[in-house]
Structure formats: C-alpha cells, structure tokens
Amino acid sequence: MQTQHSHNDRHFSMSEPRLSNRQFESLKAQLKLLTPSQLRSLQGEIDENLSPGNSPLLTHEELDAIASLF
C-alpha cells in the first residue's frame, strides 16, 4: 500500500510498513560506519527514490572518477 506523506512542503510516497522512530535512529547511527564511497552510493539510491523521473546522467561514482582525472 502506498501512502503520501508531507515534510517541509515536499510530498513523497512511502511503502508500508514504516520504520519506528527507534529503528530510524538506529539506521542513522549505522550510517556513520559507512565509507565515503558507500555513502555516495546510498545517496544515489536515495536521490533516485526521491525523484525517479529525474535521474542524473552520471552517478556520483562516475563524477568522482572523472574529477580524479584532473
């Protein structure tokens, strides 16, 4: 089941079941254990979930690889 939630004037779909506040806080704490590369990968997935019709031409990893050439 899809539900619509509003946060700071943004609407997004969220599949149920949702995480409890305690589970969400635990997840945020686990993010601190990720490497910068893992965080960029996760950020790309989050960006895609927030705006699936507006995917970038290059991923964060690809942009980093290109930037490292210069």
Secondary structure, 3 states (H helix, E strand, C coil): CEEEEEECCEEEEEECCCCCHHHHHHHHHHHCCCCHHHHHHHHHHHHHHHCCCCCCCCCHHHHHHHHHCC
